[in-house]
Amino acid sequence: MCVKYLDVEEAILKKTGAIHTAREISGQPELWSNIFNKVLSENQKITTFIDEIFKDVKKIILTGAGSSAYLGSSIEGVLQRKSNITTVTVPTTHLVSHPEDYLETSTPTLLISFARSGNSPESVAAVKLAEKYCDVCHHLVITCNSEGSLAKHKFNDKSYVFVLPEEANDKSLAMTGSYSGMLLTAILISDIHNIKSLKGTVETVKSYGLTLLTKYLGQIEKVATLPFKRVVFLGSGPQYGTAMESHLKVQELTDGQVICKNDSYLGFRHGPKAVVDESTLLIYYFSNRMDVLRYERDLVNSMGEGKKPILQIGLSEKEISDISIDEMMVLSNKDSAVSEEYLAVSNIILAQLLGFFKCLKLGLSPDNPSVSGAISRVVHGVIIY
């Protein structure tokens, strides 16, 4: 029997240094089910922890480095709405250099740390600084590695460490399943009191991921053959975080040969739109909220002015009748819709696939695309002072 991942034979993937990335991208829908089951199994412990610390927490900081930092931009809005606690995203790379700008002595704080390995130098450093600067600091760690320095840290206050299923700990350089998995975990924990009712939502998100991995796989592979040198990703609200992660994913998988940018639809008008030229691929992550979509529609309509991109692609949960672009990928033909933050979980697969196939097209190895070794799976060389 010939085993394939992303419609490429396993033997070819191994030969081209792509087996881990292909397996990890394609395995995400099943991973999401396993994550839901693990959150459900820890439901009572998580609920007890959340209920106890939320009695006095006045500020929530979402932190991580690189892809793990972008997670916060997709979850901060929904977490603030559900908790009624001021929630901000601050990368560990900001916290470590300027802790006094973000950590307040007299404000009881919950630091939510995201980390694939938990071994990046800034991960534990940010935790130690939060404990130093805040009189009261609680910790929620969401990580893919139970053996990492962050998971094993001895916290000095109330804390909870949630370790994702083992398969979330990507072996490849680029974060794929680890990213979408930690994002889904955070969304589920933000609604932990209703966790038992969320199984259907997770199943829907799985179906959206599978649609991208099957129905649109060939289309995305074909797009990767185009001679684009730039890619711009646009997203609103939770999908702004998706756009941020997308830009990094394609850029690192192509070893910087394709330069990427991300923005919000409204923000793109204020100067960044100048980056678009005939070598630019433009990708729209569309919201499923009509009040948001009206702003996104206006931006798309304005793209007729100025230089034309090589191709415009849209990804939407449902058909959008009054938006005209080159290619539209639609995830569902049903009337029901998921809460918009869940689209951030499934939609990142588009960028992962684009980066994967472009990487192969450029003759690089997706599992380790950095020819010079400029980037690595775990950051090295950072000195914590």
C-alpha positions in Angstrom: 0.0 0.0 0.0 1.4 3.4 -1.0 1.1 5.9 1.9 0.6 9.5 1.0 0.5 12.8 2.9 -0.7 15.9 1.1 -1.1 13.6 -2.0 2.7 13.0 -2.1 4.1 9.5 -1.7 5.8 8.9 1.6 9.0 7.8 -0.1 9.3 11.1 -2.0 8.6 13.1 1.1 11.4 11.3 3.0 13.8 11.9 0.1 13.0 15.6 -0.2 13.1 16.2 3.6 9.4 16.9 3.8 7.9 14.0 5.7 7.5 15.6 9.1 5.9 18.8 7.8 3.5 16.9 5.4 2.5 14.5 8.2 2.0 17.3 10.7 0.0 19.6 8.4 -2.3 16.7 7.3 -2.7 15.4 10.8 -4.2 18.6 12.3 -8.0 17.7 12.0 -7.4 14.5 14.0 -5.2 16.4 16.5 -8.0 18.9 17.1 -10.3 16.0 18.2 -7.7 14.7 20.5 -7.2 18.1 22.0 -10.9 18.5 22.6 -11.0 15.1 24.4 -8.0 16.1 26.6 -9.5 19.4 27.6 -12.7 17.6 28.3 -10.9 15.1 30.5 -9.2 17.9 32.5 -12.4 19.9 32.6 -12.9 19.9 36.4 -9.3 20.7 37.2 -9.2 23.6 34.6 -12.6 24.9 35.8 -11.5 24.9 39.5 -8.2 26.7 38.6 -10.0 29.3 36.4 -12.8 30.0 38.9 -10.3 30.4 41.8 -7.9 32.8 40.2 -10.5 34.9 38.4 -11.7 36.0 41.8 -8.8 38.5 42.0 -7.1 38.7 38.5 -7.4 42.1 37.0 -5.2 41.6 33.9 -4.4 38.8 31.5 -1.3 38.8 29.4 -0.9 36.4 26.5 2.7 35.7 25.7 5.0 33.6 23.6 7.7 34.1 20.9 7.3 34.0 17.2 4.3 31.9 16.2 3.5 31.4 19.8 3.2 35.2 20.2 0.8 35.4 17.2 -1.7 33.1 19.0 -2.6 35.9 21.4 -3.9 38.1 18.6 -6.4 35.5 17.7 -7.6 34.8 21.2 -7.3 38.1 23.1 -10.7 39.5 22.0 -12.8 36.4 22.8 -11.0 35.9 26.1 -11.6 39.4 27.2 -15.3 39.2 26.3 -15.8 35.9 28.1 -13.8 36.8 31.2 -14.5 40.6 31.5 -10.9 41.0 32.4 -8.5 43.3 30.5 -6.6 41.0 28.1 -3.5 42.0 26.1 -1.0 40.2 23.9 2.7 40.9 24.8 5.4 38.7 23.2 8.0 37.3 25.5 10.5 39.1 23.3 9.0 42.4 24.6 8.5 41.3 28.2 12.2 40.3 28.6 13.6 43.5 27.4 11.0 46.0 28.8 9.2 44.2 31.7 8.4 47.4 33.5 6.3 48.6 30.5 3.9 45.7 30.8 4.0 44.2 34.3 2.3 46.2 37.1 3.2 45.5 40.7 -0.2 46.0 42.3 -2.3 44.5 39.5 -3.1 40.8 40.0 -2.1 39.2 36.7 -2.6 35.9 34.9 0.2 35.2 32.5 -0.8 32.7 29.8 2.3 31.3 28.1 2.3 29.5 24.8 5.2 27.4 23.8 5.9 24.5 21.5 9.0 23.2 23.1 9.1 25.6 26.1 12.9 25.7 25.8 13.2 29.1 24.1 15.4 31.3 26.4 12.7 33.9 26.7 9.9 31.5 27.8 11.1 30.9 31.4 12.7 34.4 31.6 9.2 36.0 31.0 7.7 33.9 33.8 10.4 34.8 36.2 10.1 38.5 35.4 6.3 38.4 35.9 6.8 36.8 39.3 9.4 39.4 40.2 7.4 42.5 39.1 3.8 41.4 40.1 2.9 41.0 43.7 0.2 38.5 42.6 0.9 36.5 39.4 -0.8 33.3 38.3 0.2 31.2 35.4 -1.5 29.1 32.7 1.0 27.3 30.5 -0.2 25.8 27.2 2.7 23.8 25.7 3.4 20.8 23.5 6.3 19.5 25.5 5.9 18.0 28.9 9.7 17.8 29.2 10.4 21.5 28.3 11.9 24.0 30.7 8.6 25.9 30.9 6.5 22.9 31.7 8.9 21.9 34.5 9.4 25.4 35.9 8.7 25.7 39.7 6.0 28.4 39.8 5.7 30.5 42.9 2.0 31.0 42.8 -1.2 29.2 41.5 -0.5 27.7 38.1 -1.8 25.2 35.6 0.2 23.5 32.9 -1.8 22.0 30.0 0.3 19.8 27.8 -1.2 19.0 24.3 -1.2 15.5 23.0 2.3 14.3 22.0 1.6 14.6 18.2 1.3 18.3 18.6 5.0 18.7 19.3 6.1 19.2 15.7 9.3 17.7 14.6 9.6 20.0 11.7 11.1 23.5 11.9 7.9 25.3 11.0 5.1 25.2 13.6 1.9 23.7 12.1 -0.1 21.4 14.3 1.5 22.9 17.4 0.2 26.4 16.4 -3.4 25.4 15.5 -3.5 23.0 18.5 -2.5 25.6 21.1 -4.9 28.1 19.6 -7.8 25.6 19.8 -6.8 24.7 23.4 -6.9 28.4 24.4 -10.3 29.0 22.7 -11.7 25.9 24.5 -10.3 26.9 27.9 -11.8 30.4 27.4 -15.2 28.7 27.3 -14.4 25.9 29.7 -17.8 26.1 31.5 -19.5 25.2 28.2 -16.9 22.6 27.1 -19.3 19.7 26.9 -21.4 21.6 24.3 -18.5 22.4 22.0 -17.9 19.0 20.5 -20.1 19.8 17.5 -18.1 23.0 16.9 -14.8 21.2 16.9 -16.2 18.6 14.5 -17.2 21.5 12.2 -13.7 23.0 12.4 -12.3 19.6 11.6 -14.5 19.4 8.5 -13.2 22.9 7.4 -9.6 21.7 7.8 -10.3 18.6 5.8 -11.9 20.7 3.1 -8.7 22.7 2.7 -6.6 19.5 2.8 -8.7 17.7 0.1 -11.0 19.8 -2.0 -8.6 22.8 -2.3 -5.2 20.9 -2.0 -4.6 20.8 -5.8 -5.7 24.4 -6.2 -3.2 25.6 -3.5 -0.4 23.5 -5.0 -1.1 25.1 -8.4 -1.0 28.6 -6.9 2.4 27.7 -5.4 3.8 27.3 -9.0 3.1 31.0 -9.8 6.1 33.3 -9.9 5.1 35.5 -7.0 7.9 37.1 -4.9 5.6 38.6 -2.3 2.5 37.5 -0.4 0.2 39.7 1.6 -2.3 38.2 4.1 -5.2 40.2 5.4 -7.5 39.3 8.3 -9.8 41.0 10.8 -10.2 40.3 14.5 -9.2 36.7 15.4 -8.0 36.2 11.8 -5.6 39.1 12.1 -3.6 36.6 14.1 -4.0 34.1 11.3 -2.6 36.7 8.9 0.4 37.3 11.2 1.2 33.6 11.5 0.6 33.1 7.7 3.2 35.7 6.8 5.8 34.0 9.0 4.9 30.5 7.8 5.4 31.2 4.1 8.4 33.3 4.7 10.3 30.8 6.8 9.3 27.8 4.6 10.7 29.6 1.6 13.8 30.6 3.5 13.0 34.2 2.9 13.0 33.9 -0.9 9.3 35.0 -0.7 8.8 38.1 1.4 5.5 38.3 3.2 3.4 40.9 4.9 0.3 40.9 7.0 -2.3 43.5 8.0 -5.9 44.2 8.9 -8.2 45.2 6.1 -8.6 48.7 7.5 -4.9 49.1 8.3 -3.9 48.0 4.8 -5.3 51.3 3.5 -2.9 53.4 5.6 0.2 53.0 3.5 1.0 49.3 3.4 -1.1 48.8 0.3 1.8 50.3 -1.6 3.6 47.0 -1.3 1.3 45.4 -3.9 2.7 44.9 -7.4 2.6 42.4 -10.3 4.7 39.9 -8.3 2.4 40.0 -5.2 0.0 37.2 -4.2 -2.9 38.7 -2.1 -4.8 36.4 0.3 -8.0 37.5 2.1 -9.2 35.7 5.2 -12.9 36.8 5.3 -14.9 37.1 8.5 -18.2 35.3 8.9 -19.7 38.4 10.7 -21.6 40.7 8.4 -20.7 43.8 10.4 -17.0 43.0 9.9 -17.4 41.8 6.3 -18.6 45.2 5.1 -15.2 46.7 5.8 -13.4 43.8 4.2 -15.7 44.1 1.1 -14.8 47.8 0.7 -11.1 47.1 0.8 -11.4 44.3 -1.9 -13.4 46.7 -4.1 -10.6 49.3 -3.7 -7.9 47.0 -5.0 -9.0 48.0 -8.6 -6.9 51.2 -8.0 -3.2 50.9 -8.4 -1.0 48.0 -9.4 -2.7 44.7 -9.8 -1.5 41.7 -7.8 -0.6 38.5 -9.7 -3.6 36.7 -8.0 -6.2 37.4 -5.4 -7.4 34.5 -3.3 -10.2 34.6 -0.7 -11.0 32.0 2.0 -14.6 32.2 3.4 -16.8 30.1 5.6 -19.8 30.7 3.2 -20.3 32.0 -0.3 -20.1 35.8 -0.6 -22.1 36.8 -3.6 -21.0 40.4 -3.9 -17.2 40.0 -3.8 -15.4 39.4 -7.0 -11.8 38.1 -6.9 -9.7 35.6 -8.9 -10.3 32.5 -6.7 -12.6 32.0 -3.7 -12.3 29.0 -1.4 -15.6 28.2 0.5 -15.6 25.9 3.5 -19.3 25.2 4.0 -22.7 25.3 2.2 -24.6 25.1 5.5 -26.6 27.9 7.0 -25.0 27.5 10.5 -21.7 29.2 11.3 -19.0 28.8 14.0 -17.9 31.6 16.2 -15.3 33.6 14.2 -12.4 32.7 16.5 -12.7 29.1 15.4 -12.0 30.1 11.7 -8.5 31.1 12.9 -7.9 27.4 13.8 -8.7 25.9 10.5 -7.8 28.7 8.1 -4.1 28.7 8.9 -3.9 25.5 6.9 -4.1 27.5 3.7 -0.8 29.3 4.4 0.8 26.1 5.7 0.0 24.4 2.4 1.1 27.3 0.3 4.4 27.5 2.1 4.9 23.8 1.9 4.4 23.5 -1.8 6.3 26.7 -2.6 9.2 25.3 -0.5 9.3 22.2 -2.7 9.0 24.3 -5.8 12.1 26.2 -4.8 14.1 23.0 -4.2 14.2 23.4 -0.4 13.4 20.9 2.3 10.2 21.8 4.3 11.4 20.0 7.4 14.4 22.2 7.6 14.2 24.9 4.9 16.9 27.2 6.3 19.9 26.6 4.0 22.2 28.8 6.0 20.9 27.7 9.4 19.8 31.3 10.2 16.6 30.0 11.8 16.2 26.8 13.8 13.4 24.9 15.5 14.4 26.2 19.0 16.0 29.6 19.1 19.7 29.6 20.3 22.1 32.3 21.3 19.8 34.5 23.3 21.5 35.6 26.5 19.1 36.5 29.4 20.7 39.2 31.5 
